[in-house]
Amino acid sequence: MEVVDDVAALCECLGVKRAHVLGSSSGGYVAQQLAATHPDLVLSLVLVGAPLSLQTRPAFADEVEQLADPVSEKWVRDSLAWYRLLHAVAPDYIDDRVRDGLAMPAAIWKASLRGLYEAVPPTEAGSISAQTLIIWGAHDHLQPRSHQETLAARIPGARFTIYQGTGHLVLWECPERVAADAGAFVGEVTQTAGN
């Protein structure tokens, strides 16, 4: 995944030697790959609704392949409905995600999705040694619990936390709780690393 090399290069440009990395949904897939390929860079890893594997071509891939510039706002907004939400999400947050989607040309939408489902799953391509917290919504219709348990088993010492009453987009639905749990975890890792 080229985006992993981009993240590593950005960290180098910024002089970041070690980082606490959080990835949500497909961003968690990228975060896993970063931890597997750049272990010295990733001090800790927080995976929120992150896939074990994306090698099955998603049902919406055909829709993405049909995109042309300019990508329509209606399409971006409608694409957010692929993810069931069990909690109210602030409208301005949704609007911000739509703006992010509109900022990407169709070619990037297509290449990003292809890169995800064509990549070898990170925990099959390498190993992750970073201290890891896995957060999963109990009503995630995209990532089954068995996959999350397998992911946790593949990362030595990983902690697995389940948010009841929450779907796939845990970070959208429970941002304060994720921030508190991730912050506490990062604090523990930082304290341990300092000793």
TAGIUR-V279459 format. One record per residue. N is the residue number from 1. SS is DSSP state (hx for helix, st for strand, lp for the rest). PHI is phi in radians with two decimals (none if undefined). PSI is psi in radians with two decimals (none if undefined). Layout:
n: {N N}
ss: {SS SS}
phi: {PHI PHI}
psi: {PSI PSI}
This chain:
n: {1 2 3 4 5 6 7 8 9 10 11 12 13 14 15 16 17 18 19 20 21 22 23 24 25 26 27 28 29 30 31 32 33 34 35 36 37 38 39 40 41 42 43 44 45 46 47 48 49 50 51 52 53 54 55 56 57 58 59 60 61 62 63 64 65 66 67 68 69 70 71 72 73 74 75 76 77 78 79 80 81 82 83 84 85 86 87 88 89 90 91 92 93 94 95 96 97 98 99 100 101 102 103 104 105 106 107 108 109 110 111 112 113 114 115 116 117 118 119 120 121 122 123 124 125 126 127 128 129 130 131 132 133 134 135 136 137 138 139 140 141 142 143 144 145 146 147 148 149 150 151 152 153 154 155 156 157 158 159 160 161 162 163 164 165 166 167 168 169 170 171 172 173 174 175 176 177 178 179 180 181 182 183 184 185 186 187 188 189 190 191 192 193 194 195}
ss: {lp hx hx hx hx hx hx hx hx hx hx hx hx hx lp lp lp lp st st st st st st lp hx hx hx hx hx hx hx hx hx hx hx hx lp lp lp lp st st st st st st st lp lp lp lp lp lp lp lp lp lp lp lp hx hx hx hx hx lp lp lp lp lp lp lp hx hx hx hx hx hx hx hx hx hx lp lp lp lp lp lp lp lp hx hx hx hx hx hx hx hx hx hx hx hx lp lp lp hx hx hx hx hx hx hx hx hx hx hx hx hx lp lp lp hx hx hx hx lp lp lp lp lp st st st st st st st lp lp lp lp lp lp lp hx hx hx hx hx hx hx hx hx hx lp lp lp lp st st st st st lp lp lp lp lp lp hx hx hx hx lp hx hx hx hx hx hx hx hx hx hx hx hx hx hx hx hx hx hx hx hx lp}
phi: {none -1.07 -1.07 -1.12 -1.11 -1.13 -1.12 -1.09 -1.15 -1.10 -1.05 -1.09 -1.06 -1.48 1.33 -1.45 -1.57 -2.45 -2.46 -1.56 -2.03 -2.10 -2.32 -1.97 0.98 -1.14 -1.12 -1.24 -1.19 -1.11 -1.08 -1.07 -1.11 -1.07 -1.15 -1.31 -1.67 -2.30 -1.06 -1.27 -1.48 -1.67 -1.36 -2.59 -2.35 -2.07 -1.92 -2.05 1.06 -1.48 -1.26 -1.31 -2.61 -2.13 -1.25 -1.48 -1.10 -1.19 -1.05 -1.48 -1.06 -1.09 -1.07 -1.11 -1.11 -1.49 -1.09 -2.42 -1.40 -1.34 -1.15 -1.38 -1.08 -1.05 -1.11 -1.08 -1.10 -1.13 -1.13 -1.18 -1.28 -1.10 -2.00 -1.19 -1.95 -1.75 -2.19 -1.17 -2.07 -0.96 -0.97 -1.19 -1.19 -1.08 -1.03 -1.14 -1.12 -1.13 -1.04 -1.03 -1.12 -1.25 -1.28 -1.67 -1.16 -0.96 -1.06 -1.27 -0.94 -1.16 -1.14 -1.11 -1.14 -1.05 -1.02 -1.24 -1.46 -1.61 -1.31 -1.20 -0.92 -0.93 -1.38 -1.71 -1.46 -2.86 -2.12 -1.98 -1.85 -1.13 -1.08 -2.30 -1.99 -1.90 -2.00 -2.42 -1.46 -1.07 -1.92 -1.21 -1.50 -1.86 -2.05 -1.17 -0.97 -1.04 -1.19 -1.18 -1.16 -1.13 -1.03 -1.09 -1.19 -1.43 -1.97 -0.92 1.34 -1.08 -1.70 -2.08 -2.05 -1.88 -1.72 -1.21 1.17 -2.31 -1.67 -1.15 -1.56 -0.95 -1.10 -1.29 -1.40 -2.31 -1.07 -1.18 -1.17 -1.07 -1.06 -1.16 -1.17 -1.14 -1.08 -1.13 -1.12 -1.05 -1.06 -1.09 -1.08 -1.11 -1.12 -1.12 -1.15 -1.36 -1.47}
psi: {2.05 -0.56 -0.52 -0.77 -0.61 -0.75 -0.78 -0.72 -0.69 -0.76 -0.73 -0.78 -0.63 -0.07 0.37 2.03 -0.64 2.52 2.60 2.15 2.26 2.30 2.33 2.39 -2.23 -0.42 -0.48 -0.49 -0.77 -0.74 -0.70 -0.77 -0.70 -0.78 -0.60 -0.64 -0.35 1.08 -0.49 -0.33 -0.59 1.88 -0.72 2.82 2.23 2.06 2.13 1.85 0.62 2.42 2.58 -0.73 2.56 0.38 -0.23 2.16 2.15 2.71 -0.55 0.05 -0.65 -0.68 -0.79 -0.72 -0.39 -0.13 2.54 2.71 2.52 2.46 2.32 2.52 -0.67 -0.75 -0.79 -0.81 -0.77 -0.56 -0.44 -0.35 -0.14 -0.34 1.99 2.35 2.26 -0.15 2.68 2.42 2.35 2.28 -0.61 -0.51 -0.76 -0.78 -0.66 -0.71 -0.64 -0.76 -0.72 -0.79 -0.66 -0.39 -0.28 2.23 2.79 -0.69 -0.61 -0.72 -0.85 -0.85 -0.67 -0.83 -0.78 -0.76 -0.63 -0.86 -0.19 -0.26 2.57 2.31 2.37 -0.72 -0.06 -0.48 -0.41 -2.94 2.70 2.13 -0.20 2.54 2.31 2.38 2.18 2.16 2.29 2.39 2.25 -0.33 0.50 2.00 -0.05 -0.61 1.80 2.69 -0.69 -0.61 -0.67 -0.67 -0.67 -0.76 -0.80 -0.67 -0.48 -0.22 1.86 2.22 0.11 2.47 2.42 2.04 2.29 2.26 1.93 2.65 0.41 2.56 -2.66 -0.72 1.12 -0.74 -0.61 -0.71 -0.60 0.97 -0.66 -0.72 -0.75 -0.77 -0.74 -0.80 -0.75 -0.73 -0.74 -0.72 -0.82 -0.69 -0.76 -0.81 -0.76 -0.76 -0.74 -0.75 -0.52 -0.32 none}
